[in-house]
């Protein structure tokens, strides 16, 4: 039993070590691309005043009296933005699963025969 556990642990460790180099490489590439975009676009971190302004705007937006004064057009635009966000979430799920419908879950019998 212990040897089976150790063998399984070694297999997972070998897979992790094999994935380590591509993960590190891709992370370094992403960081370099982000640096270039940050520099080219002239981006900068928000100042304390900008954070305070954003917080105040959010608090004012969430007040009930302001929500009652929304027009149909504003609500419709908000609905479209929410639909876009949900669509991007669903696309991310599909990419993550590498499958259009459902997750690739092995049956109990197939999983039993692997070991």
N, CA, C and O atoms as a Tinker XYZ file with bonds, in Angstrom:
   460  protein
     1  N      0.826000   -1.193000    0.000000    73     2
     2  CA     0.000000    0.000000    0.000000    64     1     3
     3  C      0.864000    1.248000    0.000000    63     2     4     5
     4  O      0.614000    2.181000   -0.764000    81     3
     5  N      1.893000    1.270000    0.864000    73     3     6
     6  CA     2.765000    2.446000    0.949000    64     5     7
     7  C      3.553000    2.615000   -0.346000    63     6     8     9
     8  O      3.761000    3.741000   -0.797000    81     7
     9  N      3.992000    1.516000   -0.946000    73     7    10
    10  CA     4.766000    1.615000   -2.193000    64     9    11
    11  C      3.889000    2.141000   -3.328000    63    10    12    13
    12  O      4.365000    2.871000   -4.197000    81    11
    13  N      2.614000    1.773000   -3.319000    73    11    14
    14  CA     1.680000    2.263000   -4.328000    64    13    15
    15  C      1.488000    3.771000   -4.171000    63    14    16    17
    16  O      1.441000    4.507000   -5.157000    81    15
    17  N      1.380000    4.219000   -2.925000    73    15    18
    18  CA     1.226000    5.643000   -2.639000    64    17    19
    19  C      2.483000    6.406000   -3.061000    63    18    20    21
    20  O      2.388000    7.476000   -3.663000    81    19
    21  N      3.656000    5.861000   -2.749000    73    19    22
    22  CA     4.915000    6.516000   -3.100000    64    21    23
    23  C      5.065000    6.581000   -4.622000    63    22    24    25
    24  O      5.506000    7.596000   -5.160000    81    23
    25  N      4.702000    5.510000   -5.305000    73    23    26
    26  CA     4.770000    5.492000   -6.765000    64    25    27
    27  C      3.852000    6.534000   -7.384000    63    26    28    29
    28  O      4.217000    7.205000   -8.349000    81    27
    29  N      2.670000    6.661000   -6.823000    73    27    30
    30  CA     1.704000    7.649000   -7.312000    64    29    31
    31  C      2.229000    9.067000   -7.057000    63    30    32    33
    32  O      2.125000    9.941000   -7.918000    81    31
    33  N      2.791000    9.282000   -5.870000    73    31    34
    34  CA     3.340000   10.592000   -5.526000    64    33    35
    35  C      4.501000   10.943000   -6.449000    63    34    36    37
    36  O      4.626000   12.091000   -6.876000    81    35
    37  N      5.352000    9.962000   -6.760000    73    35    38
    38  CA     6.481000   10.208000   -7.658000    64    37    39
    39  C      5.992000   10.552000   -9.067000    63    38    40    41
    40  O      6.571000   11.407000   -9.737000    81    39
    41  N      4.941000    9.894000   -9.505000    73    39    42
    42  CA     4.390000   10.176000  -10.833000    64    41    43
    43  C      3.885000   11.619000  -10.894000    63    42    44    45
    44  O      4.148000   12.327000  -11.867000    81    43
    45  N      3.165000   12.054000   -9.862000    73    43    46
    46  CA     2.673000   13.433000   -9.832000    64    45    47
    47  C      3.831000   14.415000   -9.744000    63    46    48    49
    48  O      3.789000   15.468000  -10.381000    81    47
    49  N      4.848000   14.102000   -8.983000    73    47    50
    50  CA     6.018000   14.968000   -8.858000    64    49    51
    51  C      6.729000   15.089000  -10.204000    63    50    52    53
    52  O      7.146000   16.183000  -10.583000    81    51
    53  N      6.869000   13.995000  -10.919000    73    51    54
    54  CA     7.505000   14.022000  -12.243000    64    53    55
    55  C      6.700000   14.881000  -13.218000    63    54    56    57
    56  O      7.273000   15.630000  -14.009000    81    55
    57  N      5.370000   14.771000  -13.159000    73    55    58
    58  CA     4.522000   15.598000  -14.025000    64    57    59
    59  C      4.688000   17.068000  -13.675000    63    58    60    61
    60  O      4.752000   17.916000  -14.565000    81    59
    61  N      4.757000   17.373000  -12.385000    73    59    62
    62  CA     4.924000   18.755000  -11.945000    64    61    63
    63  C      6.257000   19.316000  -12.415000    63    62    64    65
    64  O      6.319000   20.450000  -12.891000    81    63
    65  N      7.316000   18.537000  -12.287000    73    63    66
    66  CA     8.648000   18.980000  -12.713000    64    65    67
    67  C      8.655000   19.209000  -14.221000    63    66    68    69
    68  O      9.265000   20.166000  -14.699000    81    67
    69  N      7.984000   18.342000  -14.973000    73    67    70
    70  CA     7.922000   18.489000  -16.426000    64    69    71
    71  C      7.170000   19.760000  -16.820000    63    70    72    73
    72  O      7.506000   20.390000  -17.822000    81    71
    73  N      6.162000   20.140000  -16.045000    73    71    74
    74  CA     5.378000   21.337000  -16.342000    64    73    75
    75  C      6.038000   22.613000  -15.829000    63    74    76    77
    76  O      5.667000   23.709000  -16.250000    81    75
    77  N      6.991000   22.490000  -14.944000    73    75    78
    78  CA     7.587000   23.656000  -14.294000    64    77    79
    79  C      8.253000   24.587000  -15.303000    63    78    80    81
    80  O      8.029000   25.797000  -15.252000    81    79
    81  N      9.056000   24.066000  -16.208000    73    79    82
    82  CA     9.777000   24.909000  -17.159000    64    81    83
    83  C      8.828000   25.677000  -18.082000    63    82    84    85
    84  O      9.002000   26.886000  -18.240000    81    83
    85  N      7.825000   25.025000  -18.702000    73    83    86
    86  CA     6.914000   25.803000  -19.552000    64    85    87
    87  C      6.130000   26.861000  -18.765000    63    86    88    89
    88  O      5.873000   27.951000  -19.275000    81    87
    89  N      5.754000   26.541000  -17.534000    73    87    90
    90  CA     5.004000   27.508000  -16.731000    64    89    91
    91  C      5.882000   28.721000  -16.429000    63    90    92    93
    92  O      5.432000   29.860000  -16.554000    81    91
    93  N      7.124000   28.484000  -16.035000    73    91    94
    94  CA     8.040000   29.595000  -15.735000    64    93    95
    95  C      8.289000   30.419000  -16.994000    63    94    96    97
    96  O      8.269000   31.649000  -16.941000    81    95
    97  N      8.522000   29.756000  -18.123000    73    95    98
    98  CA     8.770000   30.462000  -19.376000    64    97    99
    99  C      7.569000   31.328000  -19.759000    63    98   100   101
   100  O      7.726000   32.510000  -20.067000    81    99
   101  N      6.375000   30.742000  -19.740000    73    99   102
   102  CA     5.167000   31.492000  -20.117000    64   101   103
   103  C      4.905000   32.651000  -19.169000    63   102   104   105
   104  O      4.424000   33.701000  -19.594000    81   103
   105  N      5.215000   32.473000  -17.892000    73   103   106
   106  CA     5.042000   33.559000  -16.930000    64   105   107
   107  C      5.999000   34.697000  -17.246000    63   106   108   109
   108  O      5.608000   35.864000  -17.206000    81   107
   109  N      7.238000   34.375000  -17.556000    73   107   110
   110  CA     8.219000   35.407000  -17.898000    64   109   111
   111  C      7.806000   36.156000  -19.166000    63   110   112   113
   112  O      7.947000   37.377000  -19.241000    81   111
   113  N      7.299000   35.429000  -20.158000    73   111   114
   114  CA     6.841000   36.068000  -21.395000    64   113   115
   115  C      5.677000   37.011000  -21.094000    63   114   116   117
   116  O      5.649000   38.136000  -21.591000    81   115
   117  N      4.712000   36.559000  -20.281000    73   115   118
   118  CA     3.558000   37.395000  -19.937000    64   117   119
   119  C      3.995000   38.656000  -19.192000    63   118   120   121
   120  O      3.453000   39.735000  -19.432000    81   119
   121  N      4.966000   38.528000  -18.297000    73   119   122
   122  CA     5.458000   39.686000  -17.552000    64   121   123
   123  C      6.117000   40.685000  -18.502000    63   122   124   125
   124  O      5.892000   41.890000  -18.388000    81   123
   125  N      6.921000   40.196000  -19.428000    73   123   126
   126  CA     7.592000   41.085000  -20.383000    64   125   127
   127  C      6.578000   41.795000  -21.283000    63   126   128   129
   128  O      6.723000   42.988000  -21.553000    81   127
   129  N      5.558000   41.078000  -21.746000    73   127   130
   130  CA     4.520000   41.696000  -22.576000    64   129   131
   131  C      3.782000   42.757000  -21.766000    63   130   132   133
   132  O      3.505000   43.844000  -22.273000    81   131
   133  N      3.463000   42.449000  -20.518000    73   131   134
   134  CA     2.775000   43.414000  -19.667000    64   133   135
   135  C      3.632000   44.665000  -19.452000    63   134   136   137
   136  O      3.115000   45.782000  -19.463000    81   135
   137  N      4.936000   44.480000  -19.258000    73   135   138
   138  CA     5.837000   45.634000  -19.100000    64   137   139
   139  C      5.825000   46.510000  -20.346000    63   138   140   141
   140  O      5.760000   47.736000  -20.254000    81   139
   141  N      5.887000   45.872000  -21.509000    73   139   142
   142  CA     5.899000   46.639000  -22.755000    64   141   143
   143  C      4.599000   47.402000  -22.961000    63   142   144   145
   144  O      4.616000   48.565000  -23.365000    81   143
   145  N      3.477000   46.756000  -22.687000    73   143   146
   146  CA     2.176000   47.429000  -22.812000    64   145   147
   147  C      2.091000   48.580000  -21.814000    63   146   148   149
   148  O      1.647000   49.675000  -22.158000    81   147
   149  N      2.516000   48.329000  -20.581000    73   147   150
   150  CA     2.490000   49.343000  -19.515000    64   149   151
   151  C      3.293000   50.569000  -19.939000    63   150   152   153
   152  O      2.847000   51.702000  -19.760000    81   151
   153  N      4.481000   50.338000  -20.505000    73   151   154
   154  CA     5.348000   51.437000  -20.913000    64   153   155
   155  C      4.786000   52.148000  -22.139000    63   154   156   157
   156  O      4.715000   53.377000  -22.164000    81   155
   157  N      4.384000   51.385000  -23.160000    73   155   158
   158  CA     3.908000   51.977000  -24.414000    64   157   159
   159  C      2.628000   52.783000  -24.215000    63   158   160   161
   160  O      2.459000   53.838000  -24.826000    81   159
   161  N      1.742000   52.302000  -23.378000    73   159   162
   162  CA     0.469000   52.994000  -23.146000    64   161   163
   163  C      0.594000   54.129000  -22.129000    63   162   164   165
   164  O     -0.364000   54.865000  -21.892000    81   163
   165  N      1.767000   54.263000  -21.535000    73   163   166
   166  CA     1.963000   55.337000  -20.549000    64   165   167
   167  C      1.111000   55.137000  -19.307000    63   166   168   169
   168  O      0.619000   56.098000  -18.716000    81   167
   169  N      0.946000   53.904000  -18.926000    73   167   170
   170  CA     0.096000   53.593000  -17.775000    64   169   171
   171  C      0.822000   53.952000  -16.478000    63   170   172   173
   172  O      2.051000   53.997000  -16.422000    81   171
   173  N      0.029000   54.203000  -15.448000    73   171   174
   174  CA     0.584000   54.487000  -14.127000    64   173   175
   175  C     -0.414000   54.004000  -13.085000    63   174   176   177
   176  O     -1.615000   53.926000  -13.344000    81   175
   177  N      0.101000   53.682000  -11.904000    73   175   178
   178  CA    -0.790000   53.260000  -10.834000    64   177   179
   179  C     -1.647000   54.431000  -10.379000    63   178   180   181
   180  O     -1.179000   55.570000  -10.379000    81   179
   181  N     -2.896000   54.174000   -9.992000    73   179   182
   182  CA    -3.762000   55.269000   -9.538000    64   181   183
   183  C     -3.214000   55.907000   -8.265000    63   182   184   185
   184  O     -2.606000   55.249000   -7.421000    81   183
   185  N     -3.450000   57.193000   -8.163000    73   183   186
   186  CA    -3.030000   57.911000   -6.959000    64   185   187
   187  C     -4.062000   57.703000   -5.865000    63   186   188   189
   188  O     -5.146000   57.178000   -6.118000    81   187
   189  N     -3.726000   58.115000   -4.652000    73   187   190
   190  CA    -4.668000   58.012000   -3.536000    64   189   191
   191  C     -5.934000   58.808000   -3.802000    63   190   192   193
   192  O     -7.029000   58.378000   -3.437000    81   191
   193  N     -5.791000   59.977000   -4.441000    73   191   194
   194  CA    -6.956000   60.809000   -4.760000    64   193   195
   195  C     -7.872000   60.098000   -5.755000    63   194   196   197
   196  O     -9.095000   60.185000   -5.648000    81   195
   197  N     -7.275000   59.389000   -6.731000    73   195   198
   198  CA    -8.081000   58.662000   -7.708000    64   197   199
   199  C     -8.827000   57.500000   -7.052000    63   198   200   201
   200  O     -9.973000   57.221000   -7.403000    81   199
   201  N     -8.179000   56.821000   -6.100000    73   199   202
   202  CA    -8.854000   55.752000   -5.362000    64   201   203
   203  C    -10.037000   56.313000   -4.575000    63   202   204   205
   204  O    -11.123000   55.734000   -4.581000    81   203
   205  N     -9.821000   57.444000   -3.898000    73   203   206
   206  CA   -10.895000   58.071000   -3.118000    64   205   207
   207  C    -12.046000   58.486000   -4.015000    63   206   208   209
   208  O    -13.210000   58.300000   -3.662000    81   207
   209  N    -11.724000   59.051000   -5.181000    73   207   210
   210  CA   -12.764000   59.468000   -6.125000    64   209   211
   211  C    -13.576000   58.268000   -6.614000    63   210   212   213
   212  O    -14.801000   58.341000   -6.712000    81   211
   213  N    -12.895000   57.173000   -6.918000    73   211   214
   214  CA   -13.588000   55.968000   -7.389000    64   213   215
   215  C    -14.487000   55.405000   -6.294000    63   214   216   217
   216  O    -15.607000   54.974000   -6.568000    81   215
   217  N    -14.000000   55.408000   -5.054000    73   215   218
   218  CA   -14.795000   54.919000   -3.930000    64   217   219
   219  C    -16.034000   55.786000   -3.733000    63   218   220   221
   220  O    -17.126000   55.266000   -3.502000    81   219
   221  N    -15.870000   57.095000   -3.824000    73   219   222
   222  CA   -17.003000   58.013000   -3.658000    64   221   223
   223  C    -18.025000   57.813000   -4.773000    63   222   224   225
   224  O    -19.230000   57.812000   -4.522000    81   223
   225  N    -17.545000   57.644000   -6.001000    73   223   226
   226  CA   -18.445000   57.424000   -7.136000    64   225   227
   227  C    -19.235000   56.133000   -6.955000    63   226   228   229
   228  O    -20.435000   56.090000   -7.224000    81   227
   229  N    -18.565000   55.095000   -6.503000    73   227   230
   230  CA   -19.235000   53.815000   -6.280000    64   229   231
   231  C    -20.294000   53.931000   -5.191000    63   230   232   233
   232  O    -21.394000   53.398000   -5.335000    81   231
   233  N    -19.969000   54.620000   -4.107000    73   231   234
   234  CA   -20.935000   54.797000   -3.018000    64   233   235
   235  C    -22.138000   55.590000   -3.491000    63   234   236   237
   236  O    -23.269000   55.257000   -3.135000    81   235
   237  N    -21.926000   56.631000   -4.283000    73   235   238
   238  CA   -23.039000   57.433000   -4.791000    64   237   239
   239  C    -23.900000   56.637000   -5.759000    63   238   240   241
   240  O    -25.120000   56.796000   -5.785000    81   239
   241  N    -23.273000   55.788000   -6.548000    73   239   242
   242  CA   -24.012000   54.986000   -7.524000    64   241   243
   243  C    -24.916000   53.980000   -6.829000    63   242   244   245
   244  O    -26.016000   53.703000   -7.308000    81   243
   245  N    -24.472000   53.434000   -5.715000    73   243   246
   246  CA   -25.223000   52.390000   -5.040000    64   245   247
   247  C    -26.319000   52.912000   -4.117000    63   246   248   249
   248  O    -27.027000   52.116000   -3.501000    81   247
   249  N    -26.473000   54.221000   -4.009000    73   247   250
   250  CA   -27.558000   54.769000   -3.182000    64   249   251
   251  C    -28.893000   54.518000   -3.872000    63   250   252   253
   252  O    -29.003000   54.630000   -5.093000    81   251
   253  N    -29.902000   54.179000   -3.083000    73   251   254
   254  CA   -31.223000   53.807000   -3.615000    64   253   255
   255  C    -31.838000   54.933000   -4.429000    63   254   256   257
   256  O    -32.414000   54.677000   -5.486000    81   255
   257  N    -31.732000   56.171000   -3.966000    73   255   258
   258  CA   -32.362000   57.286000   -4.699000    64   257   259
   259  C    -31.747000   57.442000   -6.089000    63   258   260   261
   260  O    -32.438000   57.839000   -7.028000    81   259
   261  N    -30.464000   57.134000   -6.229000    73   259   262
   262  CA   -29.829000   57.216000   -7.546000    64   261   263
   263  C    -30.272000   56.060000   -8.438000    63   262   264   265
   264  O    -30.403000   56.226000   -9.651000    81   263
   265  N    -30.503000   54.885000   -7.840000    73   263   266
   266  CA   -30.960000   53.739000   -8.625000    64   265   267
   267  C    -32.375000   53.959000   -9.161000    63   266   268   269
   268  O    -32.708000   53.483000  -10.246000    81   267
   269  N    -33.207000   54.680000   -8.403000    73   267   270
   270  CA   -34.577000   54.934000   -8.843000    64   269   271
   271  C    -34.634000   55.879000  -10.033000    63   270   272   273
   272  O    -35.612000   55.877000  -10.781000    81   271
   273  N    -33.595000   56.683000  -10.214000    73   271   274
   274  CA   -33.612000   57.665000  -11.301000    64   273   275
   275  C    -32.992000   57.129000  -12.597000    63   274   276   277
   276  O    -32.823000   57.882000  -13.556000    81   275
   277  N    -32.657000   55.854000  -12.633000    73   275   278
   278  CA   -32.075000   55.281000  -13.847000    64   277   279
   279  C    -33.102000   55.235000  -14.972000    63   278   280   281
   280  O    -34.279000   54.953000  -14.749000    81   279
   281  N    -32.635000   55.515000  -16.173000    73   279   282
   282  CA   -33.517000   55.433000  -17.332000    64   281   283
   283  C    -33.444000   54.019000  -17.911000    63   282   284   285
   284  O    -32.561000   53.230000  -17.571000    81   283
   285  N    -34.395000   53.727000  -18.790000    73   283   286
   286  CA   -34.411000   52.410000  -19.440000    64   285   287
   287  C    -33.137000   52.200000  -20.246000    63   286   288   289
   288  O    -32.585000   51.100000  -20.272000    81   287
   289  N    -32.676000   53.251000  -20.900000    73   287   290
   290  CA   -31.459000   53.165000  -21.706000    64   289   291
   291  C    -30.253000   52.794000  -20.850000    63   290   292   293
   292  O    -29.437000   51.969000  -21.261000    81   291
   293  N    -30.128000   53.388000  -19.672000    73   291   294
   294  CA   -29.014000   53.086000  -18.780000    64   293   295
   295  C    -29.086000   51.640000  -18.275000    63   294   296   297
   296  O    -28.068000   50.954000  -18.185000    81   295
   297  N    -30.293000   51.194000  -17.950000    73   295   298
   298  CA   -30.471000   49.821000  -17.482000    64   297   299
   299  C    -30.149000   48.841000  -18.610000    63   298   300   301
   300  O    -29.526000   47.805000  -18.377000    81   299
   301  N    -30.572000   49.166000  -19.827000    73   299   302
   302  CA   -30.299000   48.302000  -20.972000    64   301   303
   303  C    -28.790000   48.209000  -21.225000    63   302   304   305
   304  O    -28.267000   47.124000  -21.480000    81   303
   305  N    -28.099000   49.343000  -21.154000    73   303   306
   306  CA   -26.642000   49.334000  -21.343000    64   305   307
   307  C    -25.972000   48.490000  -20.258000    63   306   308   309
   308  O    -25.037000   47.743000  -20.545000    81   307
   309  N    -26.436000   48.602000  -19.037000    73   307   310
   310  CA   -25.889000   47.789000  -17.946000    64   309   311
   311  C    -26.140000   46.306000  -18.183000    63   310   312   313
   312  O    -25.279000   45.471000  -17.905000    81   311
   313  N    -27.320000   45.985000  -18.697000    73   311   314
   314  CA   -27.638000   44.596000  -19.006000    64   313   315
   315  C    -26.732000   44.029000  -20.093000    63   314   316   317
   316  O    -26.316000   42.873000  -20.021000    81   315
   317  N    -26.429000   44.845000  -21.098000    73   315   318
   318  CA   -25.531000   44.405000  -22.172000    64   317   319
   319  C    -24.129000   44.158000  -21.616000    63   318   320   321
   320  O    -23.481000   43.174000  -21.973000    81   319
   321  N    -23.665000   45.050000  -20.745000    73   319   322
   322  CA   -22.336000   44.870000  -20.147000    64   321   323
   323  C    -22.314000   43.594000  -19.305000    63   322   324   325
   324  O    -21.349000   42.834000  -19.376000    81   323
   325  N    -23.348000   43.346000  -18.516000    73   323   326
   326  CA   -23.408000   42.114000  -17.729000    64   325   327
   327  C    -23.433000   40.881000  -18.625000    63   326   328   329
   328  O    -22.802000   39.872000  -18.310000    81   327
   329  N    -24.153000   40.955000  -19.734000    73   327   330
   330  CA   -24.189000   39.825000  -20.673000    64   329   331
   331  C    -22.809000   39.579000  -21.271000    63   330   332   333
   332  O    -22.407000   38.430000  -21.450000    81   331
   333  N    -22.077000   40.657000  -21.583000    73   331   334
   334  CA   -20.716000   40.500000  -22.116000    64   333   335
   335  C    -19.804000   39.845000  -21.082000    63   334   336   337
   336  O    -19.029000   38.949000  -21.416000    81   335
   337  N    -19.893000   40.287000  -19.835000    73   335   338
   338  CA   -19.064000   39.714000  -18.775000    64   337   339
   339  C    -19.377000   38.228000  -18.618000    63   338   340   341
   340  O    -18.467000   37.407000  -18.508000    81   339
   341  N    -20.659000   37.887000  -18.609000    73   339   342
   342  CA   -21.060000   36.483000  -18.463000    64   341   343
   343  C    -20.577000   35.652000  -19.648000    63   342   344   345
   344  O    -20.159000   34.507000  -19.478000    81   343
   345  N    -20.634000   36.234000  -20.856000    73   343   346
   346  CA   -20.165000   35.524000  -22.042000    64   345   347
   347  C    -18.671000   35.237000  -21.951000    63   346   348   349
   348  O    -18.230000   34.132000  -22.266000    81   347
   349  N    -17.886000   36.233000  -21.519000    73   347   350
   350  CA   -16.445000   36.008000  -21.357000    64   349   351
   351  C    -16.177000   34.946000  -20.297000    63   350   352   353
   352  O    -15.249000   34.151000  -20.441000    81   351
   353  N    -16.977000   34.925000  -19.238000    73   351   354
   354  CA   -16.843000   33.884000  -18.224000    64   353   355
   355  C    -17.089000   32.512000  -18.839000    63   354   356   357
   356  O    -16.324000   31.577000  -18.600000    81   355
   357  N    -18.153000   32.387000  -19.630000    73   355   358
   358  CA   -18.472000   31.104000  -20.256000    64   357   359
   359  C    -17.385000   30.675000  -21.233000    63   358   360   361
   360  O    -17.039000   29.495000  -21.289000    81   359
   361  N    -16.845000   31.610000  -21.999000    73   359   362
   362  CA   -15.760000   31.274000  -22.915000    64   361   363
   363  C    -14.546000   30.788000  -22.134000    63   362   364   365
   364  O    -13.883000   29.834000  -22.543000    81   363
   365  N    -14.255000   31.434000  -21.020000    73   363   366
   366  CA   -13.147000   30.990000  -20.169000    64   365   367
   367  C    -13.373000   29.593000  -19.629000    63   366   368   369
   368  O    -12.437000   28.799000  -19.545000    81   367
   369  N    -14.603000   29.287000  -19.265000    73   367   370
   370  CA   -14.932000   27.947000  -18.791000    64   369   371
   371  C    -14.703000   26.908000  -19.893000    63   370   372   373
   372  O    -14.152000   25.837000  -19.637000    81   371
   373  N    -15.126000   27.228000  -21.114000    73   371   374
   374  CA   -14.959000   26.300000  -22.229000    64   373   375
   375  C    -13.479000   26.075000  -22.503000    63   374   376   377
   376  O    -13.048000   24.942000  -22.717000    81   375
   377  N    -12.704000   27.151000  -22.497000    73   375   378
   378  CA   -11.260000   27.025000  -22.736000    64   377   379
   379  C    -10.617000   26.212000  -21.616000    63   378   380   381
   380  O     -9.767000   25.361000  -21.878000    81   379
   381  N    -11.012000   26.465000  -20.381000    73   379   382
   382  CA   -10.447000   25.746000  -19.247000    64   381   383
   383  C    -10.773000   24.259000  -19.266000    63   382   384   385
   384  O     -9.944000   23.426000  -18.900000    81   383
   385  N    -11.980000   23.937000  -19.693000    73   383   386
   386  CA   -12.388000   22.527000  -19.757000    64   385   387
   387  C    -11.810000   21.832000  -20.970000    63   386   388   389
   388  O    -11.683000   20.608000  -20.989000    81   387
   389  N    -11.459000   22.612000  -21.989000    73   387   390
   390  CA   -11.040000   22.075000  -23.286000    64   389   391
   391  C    -12.147000   21.208000  -23.886000    63   390   392   393
   392  O    -11.890000   20.202000  -24.547000    81   391
   393  N    -13.366000   21.626000  -23.637000    73   391   394
   394  CA   -14.521000   20.880000  -24.109000    64   393   395
   395  C    -15.699000   21.846000  -24.147000    63   394   396   397
   396  O    -15.832000   22.700000  -23.270000    81   395
   397  N    -16.547000   21.714000  -25.153000    73   395   398
   398  CA   -17.669000   22.635000  -25.277000    64   397   399
   399  C    -18.755000   22.360000  -24.243000    63   398   400   401
   400  O    -19.352000   23.290000  -23.701000    81   399
   401  N    -19.009000   21.093000  -23.973000    73   399   402
   402  CA   -20.093000   20.738000  -23.067000    64   401   403
   403  C    -19.552000   19.854000  -21.953000    63   402   404   405
   404  O    -19.012000   18.782000  -22.225000    81   403
   405  N    -19.687000   20.281000  -20.719000    73   403   406
   406  CA   -19.337000   19.460000  -19.565000    64   405   407
   407  C    -17.854000   19.259000  -19.373000    63   406   408   409
   408  O    -17.037000   19.641000  -20.210000    81   407
   409  N    -17.532000   18.660000  -18.266000    73   407   410
   410  CA   -16.149000   18.337000  -17.925000    64   409   411
   411  C    -15.855000   16.897000  -18.322000    63   410   412   413
   412  O    -16.755000   16.057000  -18.351000    81   411
   413  N    -14.606000   16.619000  -18.622000    73   411   414
   414  CA   -14.189000   15.268000  -18.990000    64   413   415
   415  C    -13.927000   14.492000  -17.697000    63   414   416   417
   416  O    -12.794000   14.434000  -17.219000    81   415
   417  N    -14.967000   13.905000  -17.146000    73   415   418
   418  CA   -14.873000   13.172000  -15.893000    64   417   419
   419  C    -14.824000   11.684000  -16.210000    63   418   420   421
   420  O    -15.685000   11.155000  -16.914000    81   419
   421  N    -13.809000   11.021000  -15.681000    73   419   422
   422  CA   -13.687000    9.589000  -15.922000    64   421   423
   423  C    -14.679000    8.848000  -15.045000    63   422   424   425
   424  O    -14.939000    9.238000  -13.907000    81   423
   425  N    -15.225000    7.780000  -15.590000    73   423   426
   426  CA   -16.152000    6.974000  -14.809000    64   425   427
   427  C    -15.389000    6.254000  -13.708000    63   426   428   429
   428  O    -14.167000    6.118000  -13.777000    81   427
   429  N    -16.103000    5.800000  -12.705000    73   427   430
   430  CA   -15.467000    5.104000  -11.577000    64   429   431
   431  C    -14.765000    3.849000  -12.065000    63   430   432   433
   432  O    -13.689000    3.502000  -11.578000    81   431
   433  N    -15.376000    3.168000  -13.029000    73   431   434
   434  CA   -14.796000    1.943000  -13.538000    64   433   435
   435  C    -13.500000    2.225000  -14.297000    63   434   436   437
   436  O    -12.520000    1.499000  -14.131000    81   435
   437  N    -13.481000    3.260000  -15.121000    73   435   438
   438  CA   -12.282000    3.610000  -15.891000    64   437   439
   439  C    -11.172000    4.062000  -14.957000    63   438   440   441
   440  O    -10.008000    3.727000  -15.180000    81   439
   441  N    -11.504000    4.808000  -13.928000    73   439   442
   442  CA   -10.498000    5.270000  -12.972000    64   441   443
   443  C     -9.926000    4.091000  -12.191000    63   442   444   445
   444  O     -8.746000    4.081000  -11.843000    81   443
   445  N    -10.770000    3.102000  -11.920000    73   443   446
   446  CA   -10.329000    1.921000  -11.170000    64   445   447
   447  C     -9.329000    1.105000  -11.980000    63   446   448   449
   448  O     -8.384000    0.547000  -11.423000    81   447
   449  N     -9.537000    1.033000  -13.313000    73   447   450
   450  CA    -8.658000    0.232000  -14.169000    64   449   451
   451  C     -7.316000    0.904000  -14.436000    63   450   452   453
   452  O     -6.375000    0.233000  -14.858000    81   451
   453  N     -7.201000    2.213000  -14.200000    73   451   454
   454  CA    -5.941000    2.914000  -14.432000    64   453   455
   455  C     -4.880000    2.519000  -13.423000    63   454   456   457
   456  O     -3.702000    2.452000  -13.772000    81   455
   457  N     -5.255000    2.260000  -12.202000    73   455   458
   458  CA    -4.274000    2.019000  -11.139000    64   457   459
   459  C     -3.869000    0.600000  -11.055000    63   458   460
   460  O     -3.050000    0.241000  -10.209000    81   459
